[in-house]
Each structure stands twice: as structure tokens, then as C-alpha cells.
Amino acid sequence: MTSLSSLEIIQSIMPVTIGASLGLLALLGIRELVKETSAAFKKRANA
């Protein structure tokens, strides 16, 4: 395997890795938003 072919493999994997990590962070952010929103509505309902 030459360095050129390994560079091509890395360049093809890099966008997938970045996209997957950004997607995971977005899902975690949405989960946190839903958790905070439900907690705020529970506090509002009890007040």
C-alpha cells in the first residue's frame, strides 16, 4: 500500500467520521433540550 492510496482512504473516511460525530453531538443536544424543557414545564405546573 503506497502512501497515496492510504491518503485516499483517509480522505474518504474523514467526512464520514466528522459527520457521525456531529450527528451524535446533535442527538445529545436534542436529548438535553427535551430533558430541560420537561423539567421546566414540571416546575411551572407545580407552581
mmCIF file of the N, C-alpha and C atoms, coordinates in Angstrom:
data_MODEL
# 
_entry.id   MODEL 
# 
loop_
_atom_site.group_PDB 
_atom_site.id 
_atom_site.type_symbol 
_atom_site.label_atom_id 
_atom_site.label_alt_id 
_atom_site.label_comp_id 
_atom_site.label_asym_id 
_atom_site.label_entity_id 
_atom_site.label_seq_id 
_atom_site.pdbx_PDB_ins_code 
_atom_site.Cartn_x 
_atom_site.Cartn_y 
_atom_site.Cartn_z 
_atom_site.occupancy 
_atom_site.B_iso_or_equiv 
_atom_site.pdbx_formal_charge 
_atom_site.auth_seq_id 
_atom_site.auth_comp_id 
_atom_site.auth_asym_id 
_atom_site.auth_atom_id 
_atom_site.pdbx_PDB_model_num 
ATOM 1   N N  . MET A 1 1  ? 0.860   -1.176 0.000  1.00 0.00 ? 1  MET A N  1 
ATOM 2   C CA . MET A 1 1  ? 0.000   0.000  0.000  1.00 0.00 ? 1  MET A CA 1 
ATOM 3   C C  . MET A 1 1  ? 0.901   1.234  0.000  1.00 0.00 ? 1  MET A C  1 
ATOM 4   N N  . THR A 1 2  ? 0.701   2.069  -0.937 1.00 0.00 ? 2  THR A N  1 
ATOM 5   C CA . THR A 1 2  ? 1.512   3.271  -1.024 1.00 0.00 ? 2  THR A CA 1 
ATOM 6   C C  . THR A 1 2  ? 0.921   4.359  -0.153 1.00 0.00 ? 2  THR A C  1 
ATOM 7   N N  . SER A 1 3  ? 1.714   5.385  0.039  1.00 0.00 ? 3  SER A N  1 
ATOM 8   C CA . SER A 1 3  ? 1.225   6.486  0.866  1.00 0.00 ? 3  SER A CA 1 
ATOM 9   C C  . SER A 1 3  ? 0.084   7.223  0.173  1.00 0.00 ? 3  SER A C  1 
ATOM 10  N N  . LEU A 1 4  ? 0.075   7.194  -1.156 1.00 0.00 ? 4  LEU A N  1 
ATOM 11  C CA . LEU A 1 4  ? -1.003  7.853  -1.890 1.00 0.00 ? 4  LEU A CA 1 
ATOM 12  C C  . LEU A 1 4  ? -2.331  7.135  -1.697 1.00 0.00 ? 4  LEU A C  1 
ATOM 13  N N  . SER A 1 5  ? -2.321  5.815  -1.715 1.00 0.00 ? 5  SER A N  1 
ATOM 14  C CA . SER A 1 5  ? -3.574  5.078  -1.516 1.00 0.00 ? 5  SER A CA 1 
ATOM 15  C C  . SER A 1 5  ? -4.047  5.183  -0.073 1.00 0.00 ? 5  SER A C  1 
ATOM 16  N N  . SER A 1 6  ? -3.123  5.206  0.878  1.00 0.00 ? 6  SER A N  1 
ATOM 17  C CA . SER A 1 6  ? -3.543  5.375  2.266  1.00 0.00 ? 6  SER A CA 1 
ATOM 18  C C  . SER A 1 6  ? -4.104  6.769  2.489  1.00 0.00 ? 6  SER A C  1 
ATOM 19  N N  . LEU A 1 7  ? -3.565  7.762  1.790  1.00 0.00 ? 7  LEU A N  1 
ATOM 20  C CA . LEU A 1 7  ? -4.105  9.115  1.885  1.00 0.00 ? 7  LEU A CA 1 
ATOM 21  C C  . LEU A 1 7  ? -5.516  9.178  1.304  1.00 0.00 ? 7  LEU A C  1 
ATOM 22  N N  . GLU A 1 8  ? -5.762  8.468  0.225  1.00 0.00 ? 8  GLU A N  1 
ATOM 23  C CA . GLU A 1 8  ? -7.101  8.426  -0.361 1.00 0.00 ? 8  GLU A CA 1 
ATOM 24  C C  . GLU A 1 8  ? -8.096  7.761  0.581  1.00 0.00 ? 8  GLU A C  1 
ATOM 25  N N  . ILE A 1 9  ? -7.668  6.715  1.258  1.00 0.00 ? 9  ILE A N  1 
ATOM 26  C CA . ILE A 1 9  ? -8.542  6.036  2.223  1.00 0.00 ? 9  ILE A CA 1 
ATOM 27  C C  . ILE A 1 9  ? -8.880  6.969  3.378  1.00 0.00 ? 9  ILE A C  1 
ATOM 28  N N  . ILE A 1 10 ? -7.873  7.668  3.879  1.00 0.00 ? 10 ILE A N  1 
ATOM 29  C CA . ILE A 1 10 ? -8.106  8.600  4.983  1.00 0.00 ? 10 ILE A CA 1 
ATOM 30  C C  . ILE A 1 10 ? -9.042  9.721  4.544  1.00 0.00 ? 10 ILE A C  1 
ATOM 31  N N  . GLN A 1 11 ? -8.855  10.231 3.334  1.00 0.00 ? 11 GLN A N  1 
ATOM 32  C CA . GLN A 1 11 ? -9.708  11.308 2.844  1.00 0.00 ? 11 GLN A CA 1 
ATOM 33  C C  . GLN A 1 11 ? -11.142 10.843 2.620  1.00 0.00 ? 11 GLN A C  1 
ATOM 34  N N  . SER A 1 12 ? -11.351 9.572  2.357  1.00 0.00 ? 12 SER A N  1 
ATOM 35  C CA . SER A 1 12 ? -12.716 9.082  2.174  1.00 0.00 ? 12 SER A CA 1 
ATOM 36  C C  . SER A 1 12 ? -13.390 8.776  3.513  1.00 0.00 ? 12 SER A C  1 
ATOM 37  N N  . ILE A 1 13 ? -12.616 8.428  4.509  1.00 0.00 ? 13 ILE A N  1 
ATOM 38  C CA . ILE A 1 13 ? -13.183 8.098  5.822  1.00 0.00 ? 13 ILE A CA 1 
ATOM 39  C C  . ILE A 1 13 ? -13.428 9.352  6.656  1.00 0.00 ? 13 ILE A C  1 
ATOM 40  N N  . MET A 1 14 ? -12.616 10.388 6.471  1.00 0.00 ? 14 MET A N  1 
ATOM 41  C CA . MET A 1 14 ? -12.689 11.583 7.303  1.00 0.00 ? 14 MET A CA 1 
ATOM 42  C C  . MET A 1 14 ? -14.073 12.248 7.293  1.00 0.00 ? 14 MET A C  1 
ATOM 43  N N  . PRO A 1 15 ? -14.726 12.488 6.155  1.00 0.00 ? 15 PRO A N  1 
ATOM 44  C CA . PRO A 1 15 ? -16.051 13.124 6.195  1.00 0.00 ? 15 PRO A CA 1 
ATOM 45  C C  . PRO A 1 15 ? -17.103 12.285 6.918  1.00 0.00 ? 15 PRO A C  1 
ATOM 46  N N  . VAL A 1 16 ? -17.000 10.979 6.789  1.00 0.00 ? 16 VAL A N  1 
ATOM 47  C CA . VAL A 1 16 ? -17.945 10.096 7.479  1.00 0.00 ? 16 VAL A CA 1 
ATOM 48  C C  . VAL A 1 16 ? -17.754 10.212 8.985  1.00 0.00 ? 16 VAL A C  1 
ATOM 49  N N  . THR A 1 17 ? -16.514 10.231 9.409  1.00 0.00 ? 17 THR A N  1 
ATOM 50  C CA . THR A 1 17 ? -16.208 10.338 10.835 1.00 0.00 ? 17 THR A CA 1 
ATOM 51  C C  . THR A 1 17 ? -16.682 11.672 11.402 1.00 0.00 ? 17 THR A C  1 
ATOM 52  N N  . ILE A 1 18 ? -16.413 12.737 10.685 1.00 0.00 ? 18 ILE A N  1 
ATOM 53  C CA . ILE A 1 18 ? -16.837 14.066 11.148 1.00 0.00 ? 18 ILE A CA 1 
ATOM 54  C C  . ILE A 1 18 ? -18.360 14.163 11.169 1.00 0.00 ? 18 ILE A C  1 
ATOM 55  N N  . GLY A 1 19 ? -19.012 13.665 10.145 1.00 0.00 ? 19 GLY A N  1 
ATOM 56  C CA . GLY A 1 19 ? -20.471 13.700 10.102 1.00 0.00 ? 19 GLY A CA 1 
ATOM 57  C C  . GLY A 1 19 ? -21.111 12.881 11.208 1.00 0.00 ? 19 GLY A C  1 
ATOM 58  N N  . ALA A 1 20 ? -20.544 11.714 11.473 1.00 0.00 ? 20 ALA A N  1 
ATOM 59  C CA . ALA A 1 20 ? -21.093 10.864 12.532 1.00 0.00 ? 20 ALA A CA 1 
ATOM 60  C C  . ALA A 1 20 ? -20.919 11.509 13.901 1.00 0.00 ? 20 ALA A C  1 
ATOM 61  N N  . SER A 1 21 ? -19.767 12.124 14.139 1.00 0.00 ? 21 SER A N  1 
ATOM 62  C CA . SER A 1 21 ? -19.552 12.757 15.438 1.00 0.00 ? 21 SER A CA 1 
ATOM 63  C C  . SER A 1 21 ? -20.446 13.982 15.611 1.00 0.00 ? 21 SER A C  1 
ATOM 64  N N  . LEU A 1 22 ? -20.636 14.763 14.553 1.00 0.00 ? 22 LEU A N  1 
ATOM 65  C CA . LEU A 1 22 ? -21.549 15.904 14.640 1.00 0.00 ? 22 LEU A CA 1 
ATOM 66  C C  . LEU A 1 22 ? -22.992 15.451 14.849 1.00 0.00 ? 22 LEU A C  1 
ATOM 67  N N  . GLY A 1 23 ? -23.375 14.375 14.182 1.00 0.00 ? 23 GLY A N  1 
ATOM 68  C CA . GLY A 1 23 ? -24.714 13.828 14.376 1.00 0.00 ? 23 GLY A CA 1 
ATOM 69  C C  . GLY A 1 23 ? -24.936 13.345 15.799 1.00 0.00 ? 23 GLY A C  1 
ATOM 70  N N  . LEU A 1 24 ? -23.926 12.692 16.360 1.00 0.00 ? 24 LEU A N  1 
ATOM 71  C CA . LEU A 1 24 ? -24.025 12.223 17.746 1.00 0.00 ? 24 LEU A CA 1 
ATOM 72  C C  . LEU A 1 24 ? -24.149 13.394 18.707 1.00 0.00 ? 24 LEU A C  1 
ATOM 73  N N  . LEU A 1 25 ? -23.353 14.429 18.488 1.00 0.00 ? 25 LEU A N  1 
ATOM 74  C CA . LEU A 1 25 ? -23.450 15.608 19.347 1.00 0.00 ? 25 LEU A CA 1 
ATOM 75  C C  . LEU A 1 25 ? -24.812 16.289 19.219 1.00 0.00 ? 25 LEU A C  1 
ATOM 76  N N  . ALA A 1 26 ? -25.365 16.310 18.016 1.00 0.00 ? 26 ALA A N  1 
ATOM 77  C CA . ALA A 1 26 ? -26.690 16.904 17.821 1.00 0.00 ? 26 ALA A CA 1 
ATOM 78  C C  . ALA A 1 26 ? -27.756 16.102 18.566 1.00 0.00 ? 26 ALA A C  1 
ATOM 79  N N  . LEU A 1 27 ? -27.666 14.783 18.506 1.00 0.00 ? 27 LEU A N  1 
ATOM 80  C CA . LEU A 1 27 ? -28.633 13.960 19.226 1.00 0.00 ? 27 LEU A CA 1 
ATOM 81  C C  . LEU A 1 27 ? -28.525 14.151 20.733 1.00 0.00 ? 27 LEU A C  1 
ATOM 82  N N  . LEU A 1 28 ? -27.315 14.261 21.231 1.00 0.00 ? 28 LEU A N  1 
ATOM 83  C CA . LEU A 1 28 ? -27.132 14.504 22.657 1.00 0.00 ? 28 LEU A CA 1 
ATOM 84  C C  . LEU A 1 28 ? -27.684 15.879 23.052 1.00 0.00 ? 28 LEU A C  1 
ATOM 85  N N  . GLY A 1 29 ? -27.512 16.858 22.182 1.00 0.00 ? 29 GLY A N  1 
ATOM 86  C CA . GLY A 1 29 ? -28.045 18.185 22.460 1.00 0.00 ? 29 GLY A CA 1 
ATOM 87  C C  . GLY A 1 29 ? -29.561 18.203 22.467 1.00 0.00 ? 29 GLY A C  1 
ATOM 88  N N  . ILE A 1 30 ? -30.169 17.494 21.534 1.00 0.00 ? 30 ILE A N  1 
ATOM 89  C CA . ILE A 1 30 ? -31.635 17.414 21.492 1.00 0.00 ? 30 ILE A CA 1 
ATOM 90  C C  . ILE A 1 30 ? -32.151 16.712 22.745 1.00 0.00 ? 30 ILE A C  1 
ATOM 91  N N  . ARG A 1 31 ? -31.463 15.662 23.161 1.00 0.00 ? 31 ARG A N  1 
ATOM 92  C CA . ARG A 1 31 ? -31.867 14.936 24.369 1.00 0.00 ? 31 ARG A CA 1 
ATOM 93  C C  . ARG A 1 31 ? -31.815 15.846 25.590 1.00 0.00 ? 31 ARG A C  1 
ATOM 94  N N  . GLU A 1 32 ? -30.747 16.640 25.694 1.00 0.00 ? 32 GLU A N  1 
ATOM 95  C CA . GLU A 1 32 ? -30.612 17.565 26.814 1.00 0.00 ? 32 GLU A CA 1 
ATOM 96  C C  . GLU A 1 32 ? -31.685 18.651 26.762 1.00 0.00 ? 32 GLU A C  1 
ATOM 97  N N  . LEU A 1 33 ? -32.009 19.129 25.568 1.00 0.00 ? 33 LEU A N  1 
ATOM 98  C CA . LEU A 1 33 ? -33.052 20.147 25.413 1.00 0.00 ? 33 LEU A CA 1 
ATOM 99  C C  . LEU A 1 33 ? -34.405 19.615 25.860 1.00 0.00 ? 33 LEU A C  1 
ATOM 100 N N  . VAL A 1 34 ? -34.731 18.390 25.481 1.00 0.00 ? 34 VAL A N  1 
ATOM 101 C CA . VAL A 1 34 ? -36.004 17.793 25.875 1.00 0.00 ? 34 VAL A CA 1 
ATOM 102 C C  . VAL A 1 34 ? -36.050 17.604 27.391 1.00 0.00 ? 34 VAL A C  1 
ATOM 103 N N  . LYS A 1 35 ? -34.932 17.184 27.974 1.00 0.00 ? 35 LYS A N  1 
ATOM 104 C CA . LYS A 1 35 ? -34.873 16.985 29.418 1.00 0.00 ? 35 LYS A CA 1 
ATOM 105 C C  . LYS A 1 35 ? -35.095 18.299 30.168 1.00 0.00 ? 35 LYS A C  1 
ATOM 106 N N  . GLU A 1 36 ? -34.415 19.352 29.724 1.00 0.00 ? 36 GLU A N  1 
ATOM 107 C CA . GLU A 1 36 ? -34.559 20.654 30.382 1.00 0.00 ? 36 GLU A CA 1 
ATOM 108 C C  . GLU A 1 36 ? -35.953 21.237 30.184 1.00 0.00 ? 36 GLU A C  1 
ATOM 109 N N  . THR A 1 37 ? -36.523 21.048 29.006 1.00 0.00 ? 37 THR A N  1 
ATOM 110 C CA . THR A 1 37 ? -37.857 21.567 28.737 1.00 0.00 ? 37 THR A CA 1 
ATOM 111 C C  . THR A 1 37 ? -38.898 20.864 29.592 1.00 0.00 ? 37 THR A C  1 
ATOM 112 N N  . SER A 1 38 ? -38.779 19.560 29.708 1.00 0.00 ? 38 SER A N  1 
ATOM 113 C CA . SER A 1 38 ? -39.756 18.841 30.534 1.00 0.00 ? 38 SER A CA 1 
ATOM 114 C C  . SER A 1 38 ? -39.612 19.211 32.008 1.00 0.00 ? 38 SER A C  1 
ATOM 115 N N  . ALA A 1 39 ? -38.392 19.441 32.461 1.00 0.00 ? 39 ALA A N  1 
ATOM 116 C CA . ALA A 1 39 ? -38.192 19.858 33.851 1.00 0.00 ? 39 ALA A CA 1 
ATOM 117 C C  . ALA A 1 39 ? -38.784 21.237 34.084 1.00 0.00 ? 39 ALA A C  1 
ATOM 118 N N  . ALA A 1 40 ? -38.649 22.133 33.118 1.00 0.00 ? 40 ALA A N  1 
ATOM 119 C CA . ALA A 1 40 ? -39.204 23.476 33.257 1.00 0.00 ? 40 ALA A CA 1 
ATOM 120 C C  . ALA A 1 40 ? -40.728 23.440 33.279 1.00 0.00 ? 40 ALA A C  1 
ATOM 121 N N  . PHE A 1 41 ? -41.325 22.604 32.447 1.00 0.00 ? 41 PHE A N  1 
ATOM 122 C CA . PHE A 1 41 ? -42.791 22.506 32.448 1.00 0.00 ? 41 PHE A CA 1 
ATOM 123 C C  . PHE A 1 41 ? -43.299 21.874 33.734 1.00 0.00 ? 41 PHE A C  1 
ATOM 124 N N  . LYS A 1 42 ? -42.554 20.934 34.300 1.00 0.00 ? 42 LYS A N  1 
ATOM 125 C CA . LYS A 1 42 ? -42.973 20.327 35.577 1.00 0.00 ? 42 LYS A CA 1 
ATOM 126 C C  . LYS A 1 42 ? -42.929 21.355 36.691 1.00 0.00 ? 42 LYS A C  1 
ATOM 127 N N  . LYS A 1 43 ? -41.892 22.190 36.705 1.00 0.00 ? 43 LYS A N  1 
ATOM 128 C CA . LYS A 1 43 ? -41.800 23.234 37.727 1.00 0.00 ? 43 LYS A CA 1 
ATOM 129 C C  . LYS A 1 43 ? -42.939 24.238 37.563 1.00 0.00 ? 43 LYS A C  1 
ATOM 130 N N  . ARG A 1 44 ? -43.248 24.569 36.308 1.00 0.00 ? 44 ARG A N  1 
ATOM 131 C CA . ARG A 1 44 ? -44.319 25.522 36.034 1.00 0.00 ? 44 ARG A CA 1 
ATOM 132 C C  . ARG A 1 44 ? -45.671 24.961 36.446 1.00 0.00 ? 44 ARG A C  1 
ATOM 133 N N  . ALA A 1 45 ? -45.881 23.670 36.247 1.00 0.00 ? 45 ALA A N  1 
ATOM 134 C CA . ALA A 1 45 ? -47.161 23.052 36.590 1.00 0.00 ? 45 ALA A CA 1 
ATOM 135 C C  . ALA A 1 45 ? -47.348 22.979 38.102 1.00 0.00 ? 45 ALA A C  1 
ATOM 136 N N  . ASN A 1 46 ? -46.246 22.810 38.841 1.00 0.00 ? 46 ASN A N  1 
ATOM 137 C CA . ASN A 1 46 ? -46.334 22.711 40.299 1.00 0.00 ? 46 ASN A CA 1 
ATOM 138 C C  . ASN A 1 46 ? -46.489 24.082 40.950 1.00 0.00 ? 46 ASN A C  1 
ATOM 139 N N  . ALA A 1 47 ? -46.098 25.133 40.275 1.00 0.00 ? 47 ALA A N  1 
ATOM 140 C CA . ALA A 1 47 ? -46.137 26.479 40.864 1.00 0.00 ? 47 ALA A CA 1 
ATOM 141 C C  . ALA A 1 47 ? -47.536 27.053 40.902 1.00 0.00 ? 47 ALA A C  1 
# 
